């Protein structure tokens, strides 16, 4: 048994070394360029590493297995970033606006993808990332839908591109529309894709706007678990049983995510623990997205370009206008 364990450890060393290296570079990149998240950098580095003839096939397979474990652990820890009392403090009107915006954006993006001929798997990932929380949501959803590996990289690239544009557009549009700081913060939190992008978009309106934007954004993240669970149930019904067993109704990592939300909401965890958990969560998800990127082939990624860009544009316009209208109506 000891010999077998030692062999397994030795077989994992190359994939661990590659993955850790990718995560370190991605994390350093995010520290140097804060609006460029570690998750985005990780998937780009993974695509580059996977497209170059530097990884052996056994290493690729080992990275693929490691990716699944990192992904699920990262999503579970993501729950520690959500405190329900802070979310509930937004008020019924704002929370209803958040729920409706997420639902309309998710279903609308899938419908748009169908109309313009985007593959279903890619449309589902884009819909999740744009309606919930960018790359983290894409990483959580990719495990329950049928998709190509290139779809994950494309969806993350779209989140990065259009979220980056929103950093400049949202403050300018808010000023033109006459929004005060708190209203602009709420709009940024409901419509911009990544948490870092939300902070950057709300910063010109002041610290109070940033605080509101982050809480509103995290209220969208709360909806990640029910959305993944509902999609998982739907996918379970769609897919025939081919191997004598079916996937669980609700993935175990989703239940873990919910348990961490409850734990965070009790207030018993000290700030230092939460800070460490946030960093570990980022590193785990970065490792997972690096691994997903390693399975991508550039040629297939490029061929999806035009329609994917159009889908990202229309989805961004959908979430922005829906959030603005519902805030004006309900909040």
C-alpha positions as protocol buffer text, in pm:
chain_id: "A"
residue {
  index: 1
  type: UNK
  ca { x: 0 y: 0 z: 0 }
}
residue {
  index: 2
  type: UNK
  ca { x: 285 y: 235 z: 88 }
}
residue {
  index: 3
  type: UNK
  ca { x: 455 y: 167 z: -244 }
}
residue {
  index: 4
  type: UNK
  ca { x: 131 y: 224 z: -435 }
}
residue {
  index: 5
  type: UNK
  ca { x: 71 y: 552 z: -253 }
}
residue {
  index: 6
  type: UNK
  ca { x: 422 y: 668 z: -328 }
}
residue {
  index: 7
  type: UNK
  ca { x: 370 y: 592 z: -698 }
}
residue {
  index: 8
  type: UNK
  ca { x: 47 y: 789 z: -704 }
}
residue {
  index: 9
  type: UNK
  ca { x: 214 y: 1083 z: -538 }
}
residue {
  index: 10
  type: UNK
  ca { x: 500 y: 1074 z: -789 }
}
residue {
  index: 11
  type: UNK
  ca { x: 251 y: 1057 z: -1076 }
}
residue {
  index: 12
  type: UNK
  ca { x: 74 y: 1367 z: -944 }
}
residue {
  index: 13
  type: UNK
  ca { x: 389 y: 1575 z: -902 }
}
residue {
  index: 14
  type: UNK
  ca { x: 412 y: 1699 z: -1266 }
}
residue {
  index: 15
  type: UNK
  ca { x: 48 y: 1813 z: -1276 }
}
residue {
  index: 16
  type: UNK
  ca { x: 75 y: 1972 z: -931 }
}
residue {
  index: 17
  type: UNK
  ca { x: 389 y: 2158 z: -1034 }
}
residue {
  index: 18
  type: UNK
  ca { x: 228 y: 2288 z: -1353 }
}
residue {
  index: 19
  type: UNK
  ca { x: -96 y: 2388 z: -1178 }
}
residue {
  index: 20
  type: UNK
  ca { x: 76 y: 2558 z: -883 }
}
residue {
  index: 21
  type: UNK
  ca { x: 301 y: 2750 z: -1122 }
}
residue {
  index: 22
  type: UNK
  ca { x: 0 y: 2867 z: -1321 }
}
residue {
  index: 23
  type: UNK
  ca { x: -185 y: 2977 z: -1006 }
}
residue {
  index: 24
  type: UNK
  ca { x: 116 y: 3167 z: -870 }
}
residue {
  index: 25
  type: UNK
  ca { x: 162 y: 3359 z: -1195 }
}
residue {
  index: 26
  type: UNK
  ca { x: -212 y: 3430 z: -1216 }
}
residue {
  index: 27
  type: UNK
  ca { x: -226 y: 3555 z: -857 }
}
residue {
  index: 28
  type: UNK
  ca { x: 77 y: 3780 z: -903 }
}
residue {
  index: 29
  type: UNK
  ca { x: -83 y: 3917 z: -1220 }
}
residue {
  index: 30
  type: UNK
  ca { x: -402 y: 4003 z: -1031 }
}
residue {
  index: 31
  type: UNK
  ca { x: -199 y: 4180 z: -762 }
}
residue {
  index: 32
  type: UNK
  ca { x: -17 y: 4387 z: -1023 }
}
residue {
  index: 33
  type: UNK
  ca { x: -338 y: 4463 z: -1218 }
}
residue {
  index: 34
  type: UNK
  ca { x: -628 y: 4452 z: -967 }
}
residue {
  index: 35
  type: UNK
  ca { x: -910 y: 4474 z: -1224 }
}
residue {
  index: 36
  type: UNK
  ca { x: -761 y: 4167 z: -1396 }
}
residue {
  index: 37
  type: UNK
  ca { x: -877 y: 3889 z: -1163 }
}
residue {
  index: 38
  type: UNK
  ca { x: -669 y: 3584 z: -1075 }
}
residue {
  index: 39
  type: UNK
  ca { x: -940 y: 3362 z: -1224 }
}
residue {
  index: 40
  type: UNK
  ca { x: -925 y: 3537 z: -1560 }
}
residue {
  index: 41
  type: UNK
  ca { x: -546 y: 3528 z: -1564 }
}
residue {
  index: 42
  type: UNK
  ca { x: -551 y: 3158 z: -1471 }
}
residue {
  index: 43
  type: UNK
  ca { x: -775 y: 3050 z: -1755 }
}
residue {
  index: 44
  type: UNK
  ca { x: -571 y: 3251 z: -2008 }
}
residue {
  index: 45
  type: UNK
  ca { x: -246 y: 3099 z: -1881 }
}
residue {
  index: 46
  type: UNK
  ca { x: -409 y: 2754 z: -1897 }
}
residue {
  index: 47
  type: UNK
  ca { x: -513 y: 2806 z: -2259 }
}
residue {
  index: 48
  type: UNK
  ca { x: -157 y: 2911 z: -2345 }
}
residue {
  index: 49
  type: UNK
  ca { x: -3 y: 2614 z: -2163 }
}
residue {
  index: 50
  type: UNK
  ca { x: -251 y: 2372 z: -2317 }
}
residue {
  index: 51
  type: UNK
  ca { x: -193 y: 2503 z: -2669 }
}
residue {
  index: 52
  type: UNK
  ca { x: 185 y: 2467 z: -2653 }
}
residue {
  index: 53
  type: UNK
  ca { x: 352 y: 2125 z: -2693 }
}
residue {
  index: 54
  type: UNK
  ca { x: 485 y: 2126 z: -2337 }
}
residue {
  index: 55
  type: UNK
  ca { x: 239 y: 1902 z: -2152 }
}
residue {
  index: 56
  type: UNK
  ca { x: 243 y: 1525 z: -2191 }
}
residue {
  index: 57
  type: UNK
  ca { x: -89 y: 1343 z: -2226 }
}
residue {
  index: 58
  type: UNK
  ca { x: -61 y: 1179 z: -1880 }
}
residue {
  index: 59
  type: UNK
  ca { x: 0 y: 1523 z: -1729 }
}
residue {
  index: 60
  type: UNK
  ca { x: -306 y: 1663 z: -1908 }
}
residue {
  index: 61
  type: UNK
  ca { x: -521 y: 1379 z: -1778 }
}
residue {
  index: 62
  type: UNK
  ca { x: -391 y: 1427 z: -1424 }
}
residue {
  index: 63
  type: UNK
  ca { x: -461 y: 1801 z: -1442 }
}
residue {
  index: 64
  type: UNK
  ca { x: -818 y: 1727 z: -1559 }
}
residue {
  index: 65
  type: UNK
  ca { x: -879 y: 1505 z: -1255 }
}
residue {
  index: 66
  type: UNK
  ca { x: -726 y: 1760 z: -1019 }
}
residue {
  index: 67
  type: UNK
  ca { x: -936 y: 2036 z: -1173 }
}
residue {
  index: 68
  type: UNK
  ca { x: -1265 y: 1882 z: -1060 }
}
residue {
  index: 69
  type: UNK
  ca { x: -1151 y: 1856 z: -698 }
}
residue {
  index: 70
  type: UNK
  ca { x: -1017 y: 2212 z: -691 }
}
residue {
  index: 71
  type: UNK
  ca { x: -1335 y: 2346 z: -848 }
}
residue {
  index: 72
  type: UNK
  ca { x: -1571 y: 2189 z: -597 }
}
residue {
  index: 73
  type: UNK
  ca { x: -1358 y: 2289 z: -298 }
}
residue {
  index: 74
  type: UNK
  ca { x: -1335 y: 2646 z: -427 }
}
residue {
  index: 75
  type: UNK
  ca { x: -1710 y: 2680 z: -475 }
}
residue {
  index: 76
  type: UNK
  ca { x: -1772 y: 2548 z: -122 }
}
residue {
  index: 77
  type: UNK
  ca { x: -1538 y: 2810 z: 27 }
}
residue {
  index: 78
  type: UNK
  ca { x: -1704 y: 3080 z: -184 }
}
residue {
  index: 79
  type: UNK
  ca { x: -2000 y: 3049 z: 53 }
}
residue {
  index: 80
  type: UNK
  ca { x: -1793 y: 3200 z: 334 }
}
residue {
  index: 81
  type: UNK
  ca { x: -1797 y: 3534 z: 151 }
}
residue {
  index: 82
  type: UNK
  ca { x: -2175 y: 3567 z: 191 }
}
residue {
  index: 83
  type: UNK
  ca { x: -2344 y: 3691 z: 508 }
}
residue {
  index: 84
  type: UNK
  ca { x: -2722 y: 3672 z: 481 }
}
residue {
  index: 85
  type: UNK
  ca { x: -2793 y: 3955 z: 732 }
}
residue {
  index: 86
  type: UNK
  ca { x: -2601 y: 4201 z: 512 }
}
residue {
  index: 87
  type: UNK
  ca { x: -2790 y: 4085 z: 204 }
}
residue {
  index: 88
  type: UNK
  ca { x: -3130 y: 4103 z: 378 }
}
residue {
  index: 89
  type: UNK
  ca { x: -3045 y: 4457 z: 490 }
}
residue {
  index: 90
  type: UNK
  ca { x: -3080 y: 4576 z: 131 }
}
residue {
  index: 91
  type: UNK
  ca { x: -3458 y: 4573 z: 162 }
}
residue {
  index: 92
  type: UNK
  ca { x: -3735 y: 4381 z: -12 }
}
residue {
  index: 93
  type: UNK
  ca { x: -3750 y: 4606 z: -320 }
}
residue {
  index: 94
  type: UNK
  ca { x: -3379 y: 4581 z: -402 }
}
residue {
  index: 95
  type: UNK
  ca { x: -3371 y: 4207 z: -337 }
}
residue {
  index: 96
  type: UNK
  ca { x: -3669 y: 4152 z: -567 }
}
residue {
  index: 97
  type: UNK
  ca { x: -3497 y: 4360 z: -832 }
}
residue {
  index: 98
  type: UNK
  ca { x: -3183 y: 4145 z: -794 }
}
residue {
  index: 99
  type: UNK
  ca { x: -3375 y: 3817 z: -827 }
}
residue {
  index: 100
  type: UNK
  ca { x: -3569 y: 3937 z: -1132 }
}
residue {
  index: 101
  type: UNK
  ca { x: -3256 y: 4076 z: -1297 }
}
residue {
  index: 102
  type: UNK
  ca { x: -3072 y: 3747 z: -1252 }
}
residue {
  index: 103
  type: UNK
  ca { x: -3366 y: 3542 z: -1383 }
}
residue {
  index: 104
  type: UNK
  ca { x: -3432 y: 3767 z: -1684 }
}
residue {
  index: 105
  type: UNK
  ca { x: -3063 y: 3787 z: -1775 }
}
residue {
  index: 106
  type: UNK
  ca { x: -3009 y: 3412 z: -1740 }
}
residue {
  index: 107
  type: UNK
  ca { x: -3314 y: 3305 z: -1942 }
}
residue {
  index: 108
  type: UNK
  ca { x: -3280 y: 3592 z: -2188 }
}
residue {
  index: 109
  type: UNK
  ca { x: -2915 y: 3513 z: -2263 }
}
residue {
  index: 110
  type: UNK
  ca { x: -2998 y: 3149 z: -2328 }
}
residue {
  index: 111
  type: UNK
  ca { x: -3278 y: 3258 z: -2562 }
}
residue {
  index: 112
  type: UNK
  ca { x: -3049 y: 3502 z: -2745 }
}
residue {
  index: 113
  type: UNK
  ca { x: -2786 y: 3231 z: -2779 }
}
residue {
  index: 114
  type: UNK
  ca { x: -3043 y: 3003 z: -2941 }
}
residue {
  index: 115
  type: UNK
  ca { x: -3152 y: 3276 z: -3182 }
}
residue {
  index: 116
  type: UNK
  ca { x: -2802 y: 3360 z: -3304 }
}
residue {
  index: 117
  type: UNK
  ca { x: -2679 y: 3000 z: -3317 }
}
residue {
  index: 118
  type: UNK
  ca { x: -2441 y: 2987 z: -3018 }
}
residue {
  index: 119
  type: UNK
  ca { x: -2390 y: 2632 z: -2882 }
}
residue {
  index: 120
  type: UNK
  ca { x: -2616 y: 2558 z: -2587 }
}
residue {
  index: 121
  type: UNK
  ca { x: -2329 y: 2483 z: -2348 }
}
residue {
  index: 122
  type: UNK
  ca { x: -2157 y: 2815 z: -2421 }
}
residue {
  index: 123
  type: UNK
  ca { x: -2487 y: 3006 z: -2391 }
}
residue {
  index: 124
  type: UNK
  ca { x: -2552 y: 2845 z: -2052 }
}
residue {
  index: 125
  type: UNK
  ca { x: -2209 y: 2941 z: -1921 }
}
residue {
  index: 126
  type: UNK
  ca { x: -2233 y: 3298 z: -2051 }
}
residue {
  index: 127
  type: UNK
  ca { x: -2583 y: 3329 z: -1904 }
}
residue {
  index: 128
  type: UNK
  ca { x: -2454 y: 3214 z: -1564 }
}
residue {
  index: 129
  type: UNK
  ca { x: -2145 y: 3432 z: -1562 }
}
residue {
  index: 130
  type: UNK
  ca { x: -2321 y: 3748 z: -1676 }
}
residue {
  index: 131
  type: UNK
  ca { x: -2622 y: 3707 z: -1448 }
}
residue {
  index: 132
  type: UNK
  ca { x: -2443 y: 3591 z: -1129 }
}
residue {
  index: 133
  type: UNK
  ca { x: -2074 y: 3652 z: -1063 }
}
residue {
  index: 134
  type: UNK
  ca { x: -1852 y: 3610 z: -1365 }
}
residue {
  index: 135
  type: UNK
  ca { x: -1578 y: 3348 z: -1371 }
}
residue {
  index: 136
  type: UNK
  ca { x: -1670 y: 3196 z: -1032 }
}
residue {
  index: 137
  type: UNK
  ca { x: -2023 y: 3124 z: -1151 }
}
residue {
  index: 138
  type: UNK
  ca { x: -1894 y: 2983 z: -1480 }
}
residue {
  index: 139
  type: UNK
  ca { x: -1661 y: 2753 z: -1287 }
}
residue {
  index: 140
  type: UNK
  ca { x: -1951 y: 2630 z: -1073 }
}
residue {
  index: 141
  type: UNK
  ca { x: -2188 y: 2575 z: -1366 }
}
residue {
  index: 142
  type: UNK
  ca { x: -1946 y: 2403 z: -1603 }
}
residue {
  index: 143
  type: UNK
  ca { x: -1961 y: 2083 z: -1401 }
}
residue {
  index: 144
  type: UNK
  ca { x: -2335 y: 2031 z: -1447 }
}
residue {
  index: 145
  type: UNK
  ca { x: -2394 y: 2121 z: -1814 }
}
residue {
  index: 146
  type: UNK
  ca { x: -2285 y: 1957 z: -2137 }
}
residue {
  index: 147
  type: UNK
  ca { x: -2021 y: 2185 z: -2287 }
}
residue {
  index: 148
  type: UNK
  ca { x: -1693 y: 2191 z: -2474 }
}
residue {
  index: 149
  type: UNK
  ca { x: -1376 y: 2279 z: -2286 }
}
residue {
  index: 150
  type: UNK
  ca { x: -1334 y: 2579 z: -2515 }
}
residue {
  index: 151
  type: UNK
  ca { x: -1675 y: 2708 z: -2403 }
}
residue {
  index: 152
  type: UNK
  ca { x: -1539 y: 2772 z: -2053 }
}
residue {
  index: 153
  type: UNK
  ca { x: -1247 y: 2977 z: -2179 }
}
residue {
  index: 154
  type: UNK
  ca { x: -1473 y: 3171 z: -2418 }
}
residue {
  index: 155
  type: UNK
  ca { x: -1723 y: 3252 z: -2143 }
}
residue {
  index: 156
  type: UNK
  ca { x: -1449 y: 3374 z: -1907 }
}
residue {
  index: 157
  type: UNK
  ca { x: -1297 y: 3584 z: -2187 }
}
residue {
  index: 158
  type: UNK
  ca { x: -1637 y: 3746 z: -2252 }
}
residue {
  index: 159
  type: UNK
  ca { x: -1683 y: 3822 z: -1881 }
}
residue {
  index: 160
  type: UNK
  ca { x: -1341 y: 3988 z: -1876 }
}
residue {
  index: 161
  type: UNK
  ca { x: -1395 y: 4191 z: -2193 }
}
residue {
  index: 162
  type: UNK
  ca { x: -1745 y: 4321 z: -2129 }
}
residue {
  index: 163
  type: UNK
  ca { x: -1691 y: 4360 z: -1755 }
}
residue {
  index: 164
  type: UNK
  ca { x: -1386 y: 4569 z: -1836 }
}
residue {
  index: 165
  type: UNK
  ca { x: -1592 y: 4790 z: -2065 }
}
residue {
  index: 166
  type: UNK
  ca { x: -1854 y: 4829 z: -1791 }
}
residue {
  index: 167
  type: UNK
  ca { x: -1590 y: 4976 z: -1557 }
}
residue {
  index: 168
  type: UNK
  ca { x: -1573 y: 5279 z: -1787 }
}
residue {
  index: 169
  type: UNK
  ca { x: -1932 y: 5286 z: -1913 }
}
residue {
  index: 170
  type: UNK
  ca { x: -2128 y: 5253 z: -1586 }
}
residue {
  index: 171
  type: UNK
  ca { x: -1985 y: 5567 z: -1412 }
}
residue {
  index: 172
  type: UNK
  ca { x: -2024 y: 5774 z: -1730 }
}
residue {
  index: 173
  type: UNK
  ca { x: -2377 y: 5650 z: -1789 }
}
residue {
  index: 174
  type: UNK
  ca { x: -2464 y: 5703 z: -1423 }
}
residue {
  index: 175
  type: UNK
  ca { x: -2350 y: 6065 z: -1439 }
}
residue {
  index: 176
  type: UNK
  ca { x: -2544 y: 6122 z: -1763 }
}
residue {
  index: 177
  type: UNK
  ca { x: -2856 y: 5966 z: -1609 }
}
residue {
  index: 178
  type: UNK
  ca { x: -2820 y: 6175 z: -1294 }
}
residue {
  index: 179
  type: UNK
  ca { x: -2776 y: 5882 z: -1051 }
}
residue {
  index: 180
  type: UNK
  ca { x: -2654 y: 5963 z: -701 }
}
residue {
  index: 181
  type: UNK
  ca { x: -2371 y: 5761 z: -545 }
}
residue {
  index: 182
  type: UNK
  ca { x: -2583 y: 5499 z: -371 }
}
residue {
  index: 183
  type: UNK
  ca { x: -2805 y: 5445 z: -675 }
}
residue {
  index: 184
  type: UNK
  ca { x: -2503 y: 5407 z: -903 }
}
residue {
  index: 185
  type: UNK
  ca { x: -2352 y: 5160 z: -657 }
}
residue {
  index: 186
  type: UNK
  ca { x: -2670 y: 4952 z: -661 }
}
residue {
  index: 187
  type: UNK
  ca { x: -2678 y: 4958 z: -1041 }
}
residue {
  index: 188
  type: UNK
  ca { x: -2312 y: 4854 z: -1065 }
}
residue {
  index: 189
  type: UNK
  ca { x: -2368 y: 4571 z: -818 }
}
residue {
  index: 190
  type: UNK
  ca { x: -2666 y: 4441 z: -1016 }
}
residue {
  index: 191
  type: UNK
  ca { x: -2521 y: 4468 z: -1365 }
}
residue {
  index: 192
  type: UNK
  ca { x: -2139 y: 4437 z: -1368 }
}
residue {
  index: 193
  type: UNK
  ca { x: -2001 y: 4084 z: -1390 }
}
residue {
  index: 194
  type: UNK
  ca { x: -1700 y: 4031 z: -1159 }
}
residue {
  index: 195
  type: UNK
  ca { x: -1668 y: 4156 z: -799 }
}
residue {
  index: 196
  type: UNK
  ca { x: -1342 y: 4338 z: -880 }
}
residue {
  index: 197
  type: UNK
  ca { x: -1509 y: 4501 z: -1179 }
}
residue {
  index: 198
  type: UNK
  ca { x: -1803 y: 4608 z: -961 }
}
residue {
  index: 199
  type: UNK
  ca { x: -1567 y: 4778 z: -715 }
}
residue {
  index: 200
  type: UNK
  ca { x: -1384 y: 4955 z: -996 }
}
residue {
  index: 201
  type: UNK
  ca { x: -1708 y: 5071 z: -1160 }
}
residue {
  index: 202
  type: UNK
  ca { x: -1849 y: 5209 z: -832 }
}
residue {
  index: 203
  type: UNK
  ca { x: -1528 y: 5373 z: -705 }
}
residue {
  index: 204
  type: UNK
  ca { x: -1575 y: 5709 z: -887 }
}
residue {
  index: 205
  type: UNK
  ca { x: -1902 y: 5755 z: -692 }
}
residue {
  index: 206
  type: UNK
  ca { x: -1732 y: 5722 z: -352 }
}
residue {
  index: 207
  type: UNK
  ca { x: -1680 y: 5477 z: -67 }
}
residue {
  index: 208
  type: UNK
  ca { x: -2051 y: 5453 z: 20 }
}
residue {
  index: 209
  type: UNK
  ca { x: -2132 y: 5356 z: -338 }
}
residue {
  index: 210
  type: UNK
  ca { x: -1865 y: 5085 z: -331 }
}
residue {
  index: 211
  type: UNK
  ca { x: -2002 y: 4940 z: -6 }
}
residue {
  index: 212
  type: UNK
  ca { x: -2355 y: 4920 z: -147 }
}
residue {
  index: 213
  type: UNK
  ca { x: -2229 y: 4782 z: -479 }
}
residue {
  index: 214
  type: UNK
  ca { x: -2043 y: 4495 z: -309 }
}
residue {
  index: 215
  type: UNK
  ca { x: -2341 y: 4393 z: -95 }
}
residue {
  index: 216
  type: UNK
  ca { x: -2575 y: 4405 z: -395 }
}
residue {
  index: 217
  type: UNK
  ca { x: -2324 y: 4202 z: -594 }
}
residue {
  index: 218
  type: UNK
  ca { x: -2301 y: 3939 z: -320 }
}
residue {
  index: 219
  type: UNK
  ca { x: -2680 y: 3915 z: -315 }
}
residue {
  index: 220
  type: UNK
  ca { x: -2648 y: 3794 z: -674 }
}
residue {
  index: 221
  type: UNK
  ca { x: -2388 y: 3539 z: -563 }
}
residue {
  index: 222
  type: UNK
  ca { x: -2638 y: 3397 z: -311 }
}
residue {
  index: 223
  type: UNK
  ca { x: -2845 y: 3287 z: -612 }
}
residue {
  index: 224
  type: UNK
  ca { x: -2558 y: 3075 z: -749 }
}
residue {
  index: 225
  type: UNK
  ca { x: -2651 y: 2767 z: -544 }
}
residue {
  index: 226
  type: UNK
  ca { x: -3022 y: 2751 z: -639 }
}
residue {
  index: 227
  type: UNK
  ca { x: -2940 y: 2824 z: -1003 }
}
residue {
  index: 228
  type: UNK
  ca { x: -2680 y: 2547 z: -1027 }
}
residue {
  index: 229
  type: UNK
  ca { x: -2916 y: 2309 z: -846 }
}
residue {
  index: 230
  type: UNK
  ca { x: -3207 y: 2386 z: -1081 }
}
residue {
  index: 231
  type: UNK
  ca { x: -2989 y: 2349 z: -1390 }
}
residue {
  index: 232
  type: UNK
  ca { x: -2849 y: 2023 z: -1251 }
}
residue {
  index: 233
  type: UNK
  ca { x: -3201 y: 1886 z: -1205 }
}
residue {
  index: 234
  type: UNK
  ca { x: -3294 y: 1990 z: -1559 }
}
residue {
  index: 235
  type: UNK
  ca { x: -2979 y: 1839 z: -1707 }
}
residue {
  index: 236
  type: UNK
  ca { x: -3046 y: 1518 z: -1515 }
}
residue {
  index: 237
  type: UNK
  ca { x: -3382 y: 1491 z: -1686 }
}
residue {
  index: 238
  type: UNK
  ca { x: -3243 y: 1572 z: -2030 }
}
residue {
  index: 239
  type: UNK
  ca { x: -2955 y: 1325 z: -2030 }
}
residue {
  index: 240
  type: UNK
  ca { x: -3024 y: 954 z: -2075 }
}
residue {
  index: 241
  type: UNK
  ca { x: -2881 y: 711 z: -1823 }
}
residue {
  index: 242
  type: UNK
  ca { x: -2585 y: 556 z: -2004 }
}
residue {
  index: 243
  type: UNK
  ca { x: -2369 y: 415 z: -1728 }
}
residue {
  index: 244
  type: UNK
  ca { x: -2623 y: 268 z: -1487 }
}
residue {
  index: 245
  type: UNK
  ca { x: -2634 y: 571 z: -1258 }
}
residue {
  index: 246
  type: UNK
  ca { x: -2741 y: 933 z: -1267 }
}
residue {
  index: 247
  type: UNK
  ca { x: -2588 y: 1244 z: -1120 }
}
residue {
  index: 248
  type: UNK
  ca { x: -2731 y: 1354 z: -784 }
}
residue {
  index: 249
  type: UNK
  ca { x: -3028 y: 1591 z: -791 }
}
residue {
  index: 250
  type: UNK
  ca { x: -2823 y: 1856 z: -613 }
}
residue {
  index: 251
  type: UNK
  ca { x: -2442 y: 1838 z: -644 }
}
residue {
  index: 252
  type: UNK
  ca { x: -2270 y: 1785 z: -310 }
}
residue {
  index: 253
  type: UNK
  ca { x: -2053 y: 2094 z: -355 }
}
residue {
  index: 254
  type: UNK
  ca { x: -2369 y: 2308 z: -384 }
}
residue {
  index: 255
  type: UNK
  ca { x: -2484 y: 2178 z: -46 }
}
residue {
  index: 256
  type: UNK
  ca { x: -2139 y: 2258 z: 90 }
}
residue {
  index: 257
  type: UNK
  ca { x: -2167 y: 2610 z: -50 }
}
residue {
  index: 258
  type: UNK
  ca { x: -2500 y: 2658 z: 131 }
}
residue {
  index: 259
  type: UNK
  ca { x: -2356 y: 2522 z: 455 }
}
residue {
  index: 260
  type: UNK
  ca { x: -2071 y: 2775 z: 437 }
}
residue {
  index: 261
  type: UNK
  ca { x: -2322 y: 3058 z: 378 }
}
residue {
  index: 262
  type: UNK
  ca { x: -2506 y: 2953 z: 695 }
}
residue {
  index: 263
  type: UNK
  ca { x: -2179 y: 2930 z: 888 }
}
residue {
  index: 264
  type: UNK
  ca { x: -2069 y: 3278 z: 776 }
}
residue {
  index: 265
  type: UNK
  ca { x: -2411 y: 3420 z: 863 }
}
residue {
  index: 266
  type: UNK
  ca { x: -2380 y: 3305 z: 1226 }
}
residue {
  index: 267
  type: UNK
  ca { x: -2099 y: 3556 z: 1277 }
}
residue {
  index: 268
  type: UNK
  ca { x: -1887 y: 3313 z: 1478 }
}
residue {
  index: 269
  type: UNK
  ca { x: -1589 y: 3314 z: 1242 }
}
residue {
  index: 270
  type: UNK
  ca { x: -1325 y: 3582 z: 1309 }
}
residue {
  index: 271
  type: UNK
  ca { x: -1221 y: 3819 z: 1033 }
}
residue {
  index: 272
  type: UNK
  ca { x: -875 y: 3664 z: 1003 }
}
residue {
  index: 273
  type: UNK
  ca { x: -1026 y: 3323 z: 923 }
}
residue {
  index: 274
  type: UNK
  ca { x: -1256 y: 3476 z: 662 }
}
residue {
  index: 275
  type: UNK
  ca { x: -964 y: 3657 z: 500 }
}
residue {
  index: 276
  type: UNK
  ca { x: -763 y: 3336 z: 475 }
}
residue {
  index: 277
  type: UNK
  ca { x: -1066 y: 3146 z: 342 }
}
residue {
  index: 278
  type: UNK
  ca { x: -1118 y: 3412 z: 73 }
}
residue {
  index: 279
  type: UNK
  ca { x: -758 y: 3383 z: -43 }
}
residue {
  index: 280
  type: UNK
  ca { x: -769 y: 3001 z: -43 }
}
residue {
  index: 281
  type: UNK
  ca { x: -1097 y: 3011 z: -236 }
}
residue {
  index: 282
  type: UNK
  ca { x: -940 y: 3233 z: -501 }
}
residue {
  index: 283
  type: UNK
  ca { x: -637 y: 3004 z: -530 }
}
residue {
  index: 284
  type: UNK
  ca { x: -853 y: 2690 z: -561 }
}
residue {
  index: 285
  type: UNK
  ca { x: -1077 y: 2841 z: -829 }
}
residue {
  index: 286
  type: UNK
  ca { x: -774 y: 2978 z: -1011 }
}
residue {
  index: 287
  type: UNK
  ca { x: -623 y: 2629 z: -1012 }
}
residue {
  index: 288
  type: UNK
  ca { x: -948 y: 2485 z: -1145 }
}
residue {
  index: 289
  type: UNK
  ca { x: -976 y: 2741 z: -1425 }
}
residue {
  index: 290
  type: UNK
  ca { x: -610 y: 2693 z: -1514 }
}
residue {
  index: 291
  type: UNK
  ca { x: -680 y: 2322 z: -1551 }
}
residue {
  index: 292
  type: UNK
  ca { x: -987 y: 2388 z: -1766 }
}
residue {
  index: 293
  type: UNK
  ca { x: -781 y: 2620 z: -1982 }
}
residue {
  index: 294
  type: UNK
  ca { x: -520 y: 2349 z: -2037 }
}
residue {
  index: 295
  type: UNK
  ca { x: -785 y: 2137 z: -2213 }
}
residue {
  index: 296
  type: UNK
  ca { x: -868 y: 2413 z: -2464 }
}
residue {
  index: 297
  type: UNK
  ca { x: -746 y: 2429 z: -2822 }
}
residue {
  index: 298
  type: UNK
  ca { x: -696 y: 2778 z: -2965 }
}
residue {
  index: 299
  type: UNK
  ca { x: -833 y: 2689 z: -3309 }
}
residue {
  index: 300
  type: UNK
  ca { x: -1171 y: 2582 z: -3175 }
}
residue {
  index: 301
  type: UNK
  ca { x: -1180 y: 2885 z: -2946 }
}
residue {
  index: 302
  type: UNK
  ca { x: -1124 y: 3126 z: -3235 }
}
residue {
  index: 303
  type: UNK
  ca { x: -1396 y: 2968 z: -3448 }
}
residue {
  index: 304
  type: UNK
  ca { x: -1663 y: 3062 z: -3192 }
}
residue {
  index: 305
  type: UNK
  ca { x: -1552 y: 3427 z: -3186 }
}
residue {
  index: 306
  type: UNK
  ca { x: -1809 y: 3635 z: -3376 }
}
residue {
  index: 307
  type: UNK
  ca { x: -2132 y: 3494 z: -3242 }
}
residue {
  index: 308
  type: UNK
  ca { x: -1990 y: 3466 z: -2892 }
}
residue {
  index: 309
  type: UNK
  ca { x: -1893 y: 3835 z: -2895 }
}
residue {
  index: 310
  type: UNK
  ca { x: -2244 y: 3927 z: -3009 }
}
residue {
  index: 311
  type: UNK
  ca { x: -2395 y: 3713 z: -2733 }
}
residue {
  index: 312
  type: UNK
  ca { x: -2175 y: 3883 z: -2473 }
}
residue {
  index: 313
  type: UNK
  ca { x: -2272 y: 4229 z: -2599 }
}
residue {
  index: 314
  type: UNK
  ca { x: -2645 y: 4156 z: -2602 }
}
residue {
  index: 315
  type: UNK
  ca { x: -2628 y: 3988 z: -2259 }
}
residue {
  index: 316
  type: UNK
  ca { x: -2442 y: 4288 z: -2116 }
}
residue {
  index: 317
  type: UNK
  ca { x: -2703 y: 4527 z: -2255 }
}
residue {
  index: 318
  type: UNK
  ca { x: -2978 y: 4301 z: -2119 }
}
residue {
  index: 319
  type: UNK
  ca { x: -2843 y: 4289 z: -1763 }
}
residue {
  index: 320
  type: UNK
  ca { x: -2767 y: 4662 z: -1761 }
}
residue {
  index: 321
  type: UNK
  ca { x: -3104 y: 4781 z: -1886 }
}
residue {
  index: 322
  type: UNK
  ca { x: -3298 y: 4526 z: -1681 }
}
residue {
  index: 323
  type: UNK
  ca { x: -3117 y: 4621 z: -1361 }
}
residue {
  index: 324
  type: UNK
  ca { x: -3166 y: 4994 z: -1425 }
}
residue {
  index: 325
  type: UNK
  ca { x: -3537 y: 4956 z: -1499 }
}
residue {
  index: 326
  type: UNK
  ca { x: -3610 y: 4730 z: -1201 }
}
residue {
  index: 327
  type: UNK
  ca { x: -3417 y: 4954 z: -960 }
}
residue {
  index: 328
  type: UNK
  ca { x: -3621 y: 5251 z: -1076 }
}
residue {
  index: 329
  type: UNK
  ca { x: -3942 y: 5054 z: -1041 }
}
residue {
  index: 330
  type: UNK
  ca { x: -3887 y: 4856 z: -719 }
}
residue {
  index: 331
  type: UNK
  ca { x: -3607 y: 5002 z: -509 }
}
